[in-house]
Amino acid sequence: MSAALAMAQGVENRTWPNPPVGAVVVKDGAIVGRGAHLGPGQLHAEPVALADAGDKARGGTLYVTLEPCNHTGRTGPCTEAVLASGVARVVIGIRDPNPTVSGGGARFLRERGLDVEIGILPESCLELIWPFVATDNFTRVFVELKTATSLDGRFAPGPELRQDGQPFYLTGEASRCDVHRRRRRVDLVLVGEGTVAADQPLLNGRLAMGDHDVPQTDPLPGYVDTDLSWQGGFAREHYLVFAGESARHGKARLKVEQDGGEILFCAEKAGHVEPKSLLELAATRDLFTVMVEGGPRLAGSMLFAGLVDRWINYMAPVVLGRGVTWPNDFAGPNVPDRGFSLTRLDQLEKDLLFIHDRKNFSATLARVTI
Ligand SMILES: NC(=O)c1ccc[n+]([C@@H]2O[C@H](COP(=O)([O-])OP(=O)(O)OC[C@H]3O[C@@H](n4cnc5c(N)ncnc54)[C@H](OP(=O)(O)O)[C@@H]3O)[C@@H](O)[C@H]2O)c1
């Protein structure tokens, strides 16, 4: 199952809006076929792995990260291909989380005499397709918020301790590598204008380059600047700038466009880009998964609007005392959102990693493994 997972994790072009799926065929203790689903309109992972195995599949075992489909979509049902291949056993990571489909593929195969086992490395298999599950099959864009904070809840030191344009890293190397791996799995990495001005970030996945289990392509970078007042360019060649409609006819857009920024004009609310409108525009560009990397003002807006699906916070064992913190109107009784549940708590060298999800990951996991 690890090999099947790796097949799906490393797919060069992200498969969204389809879920990534990986499969391998094993015969006499050796892998004889491998396959991954490469995205809409492409074959599913099972027929690819079974074709790769050819006659060697007969009597062997198919490992697949997601329950084989039992319906005709753009391609035929995978269960038919599995049956025709002659494999004797099918090991499935997780059931299909879609309640209308769940169990159908496994039942079909069992009824025809195959030995079917479900729930192997289920957490990783669910992780693989979580953006798809959390958004009910991308009925909206998946938003992953990343924050890094000190023990006293600050995001960065104040300007008096900063060198202009130099990024300041609160967290250690292991956390930064983790962020870069996560960046490689999303379509767009987004920050606010304040972060571009303070850090001039690259927003790529350079620390994960060469890791076999993440895509090798970088996500598209972008920032939000309602009035296009940031005129200092951006450290990447092509990037998106989400501006307000009110900036459409201003002079400021010329410099941004000359620098390589592609501006998307969004609806505004209270003088700023409206986050929901931003995400709707992103969806029209086939940007299905977005990682919002702050700073706190943009992060606060996304949280306030109830648009964050997953919140990943790295907590560093330092106290800054002063510096960048949540915006004032984010405090006290205005706390907008108690709808997250804790999915995971990990240690990354000296830092702590908290992953919270709006859709309950553990409850979903329990449902897809029985
Ligand atoms: N530790 C971390 O995880 C982390 C991550 C990123 C940044 N940082 C630090 O955070 C600091 C910058 O954070 P920040 O809060 O000042 O700035 P920010 O969140 O990066 O950017 C805020 C700006 O984004 C624009 N914006 C457009 N639409 C918005 C909306 N709906 N909601 C909020 N902002 C919107 C606003 O400018 P308009 O006037 O154009 O609307 C606003 O001034 C830097 O010191 C940086 O180093 C830390």
The ligand as an SDF file (V2000), in Angstrom:
LIG
                    3D

 48 52  0  0  0  0  0  0  0  0999 V2000
    4.3660   33.5400   10.8310 N   0  0  0  0  0  0  0  0  0  0  0  0
    3.6360   33.4230    9.7420 C   0  0  0  0  0  0  0  0  0  0  0  0
    2.9980   32.3850    9.4950 O   0  0  0  0  0  0  0  0  0  0  0  0
    3.5800   34.5530    8.7590 C   0  0  0  0  0  0  0  0  0  0  0  0
    3.0590   34.3170    7.4940 C   0  0  0  0  0  0  0  0  0  0  0  0
    2.9680   35.3700    6.6200 C   0  0  0  0  0  0  0  0  0  0  0  0
    3.4010   36.6280    7.0210 C   0  0  0  0  0  0  0  0  0  0  0  0
    3.9140   36.8240    8.2550 N   0  0  0  0  0  0  0  0  0  0  0  0
    4.3190   38.1640    8.7120 C   0  0  0  0  0  0  0  0  0  0  0  0
    3.1290   38.9130    8.8080 O   0  0  0  0  0  0  0  0  0  0  0  0
    3.3890   40.2850    8.4950 C   0  0  0  0  0  0  0  0  0  0  0  0
    2.4190   40.7550    7.4540 C   0  0  0  0  0  0  0  0  0  0  0  0
    1.1110   40.4680    7.8850 O   0  0  0  0  0  0  0  0  0  0  0  0
   -0.0500   41.5550    7.7950 P   0  0  0  0  0  0  0  0  0  0  0  0
   -1.1830   41.0260    8.5650 O   0  0  0  0  0  0  0  0  0  0  0  0
    0.5050   42.8750    8.1370 O   0  0  0  0  0  0  0  0  0  0  0  0
   -0.3550   41.6000    6.2540 O   0  0  0  0  0  0  0  0  0  0  0  0
   -0.9880   40.5510    5.2190 P   0  0  0  0  0  0  0  0  0  0  0  0
   -2.0730   39.7850    5.8430 O   0  0  0  0  0  0  0  0  0  0  0  0
    0.1230   39.8120    4.5480 O   0  0  0  0  0  0  0  0  0  0  0  0
   -1.5690   41.5540    4.1600 O   0  0  0  0  0  0  0  0  0  0  0  0
   -2.6090   42.3900    4.5460 C   0  0  0  0  0  0  0  0  0  0  0  0
   -2.9700   43.2620    3.3810 C   0  0  0  0  0  0  0  0  0  0  0  0
   -3.6170   42.4640    2.4150 O   0  0  0  0  0  0  0  0  0  0  0  0
   -4.5730   43.2680    1.7480 C   0  0  0  0  0  0  0  0  0  0  0  0
   -5.8810   42.6220    1.6790 N   0  0  0  0  0  0  0  0  0  0  0  0
   -6.6600   42.5480    0.5970 C   0  0  0  0  0  0  0  0  0  0  0  0
   -7.7970   41.9630    0.8700 N   0  0  0  0  0  0  0  0  0  0  0  0
   -7.7700   41.6390    2.1570 C   0  0  0  0  0  0  0  0  0  0  0  0
   -8.6840   41.0120    3.0140 C   0  0  0  0  0  0  0  0  0  0  0  0
   -9.8690   40.5810    2.6040 N   0  0  0  0  0  0  0  0  0  0  0  0
   -8.3300   40.8430    4.2990 N   0  0  0  0  0  0  0  0  0  0  0  0
   -7.1340   41.2340    4.7400 C   0  0  0  0  0  0  0  0  0  0  0  0
   -6.2210   41.8470    3.9680 N   0  0  0  0  0  0  0  0  0  0  0  0
   -6.5490   42.0450    2.6810 C   0  0  0  0  0  0  0  0  0  0  0  0
   -4.7520   44.5130    2.5810 C   0  0  0  0  0  0  0  0  0  0  0  0
   -4.3040   45.5650    1.7730 O   0  0  0  0  0  0  0  0  0  0  0  0
   -5.3630   46.4430    0.9280 P   0  0  0  0  0  0  0  0  0  0  0  0
   -5.3690   47.7490    1.5800 O   0  0  0  0  0  0  0  0  0  0  0  0
   -4.7940   46.4630   -0.4180 O   0  0  0  0  0  0  0  0  0  0  0  0
   -6.6950   45.7970    1.0090 O   0  0  0  0  0  0  0  0  0  0  0  0
   -3.9060   44.3280    3.7920 C   0  0  0  0  0  0  0  0  0  0  0  0
   -3.1930   45.4910    4.1110 O   0  0  0  0  0  0  0  0  0  0  0  0
    4.8370   40.3370    8.0540 C   0  0  0  0  0  0  0  0  0  0  0  0
    5.6100   40.7770    9.1390 O   0  0  0  0  0  0  0  0  0  0  0  0
    5.1700   38.9020    7.7330 C   0  0  0  0  0  0  0  0  0  0  0  0
    6.5360   38.6370    7.9380 O   0  0  0  0  0  0  0  0  0  0  0  0
    4.0270   35.8130    9.1560 C   0  0  0  0  0  0  0  0  0  0  0  0
  1  2  1  0
  2  3  2  0
  2  4  1  0
  4  5  1  0
  4 48  2  0
  5  6  2  0
  6  7  1  0
  7  8  2  0
  8  9  1  0
  8 48  1  0
  9 10  1  0
  9 46  1  0
 10 11  1  0
 11 12  1  0
 11 44  1  0
 12 13  1  0
 13 14  1  0
 14 15  2  0
 14 16  1  0
 14 17  1  0
 17 18  1  0
 18 19  2  0
 18 20  1  0
 18 21  1  0
 21 22  1  0
 22 23  1  0
 23 24  1  0
 23 42  1  0
 24 25  1  0
 25 26  1  0
 25 36  1  0
 26 27  1  0
 26 35  1  0
 27 28  2  0
 28 29  1  0
 29 30  1  0
 29 35  2  0
 30 31  1  0
 30 32  2  0
 32 33  1  0
 33 34  2  0
 34 35  1  0
 36 37  1  0
 36 42  1  0
 37 38  1  0
 38 39  2  0
 38 40  1  0
 38 41  1  0
 42 43  1  0
 44 45  1  0
 44 46  1  0
 46 47  1  0
M  CHG  2   8   1  16  -1
M  END
$$$$
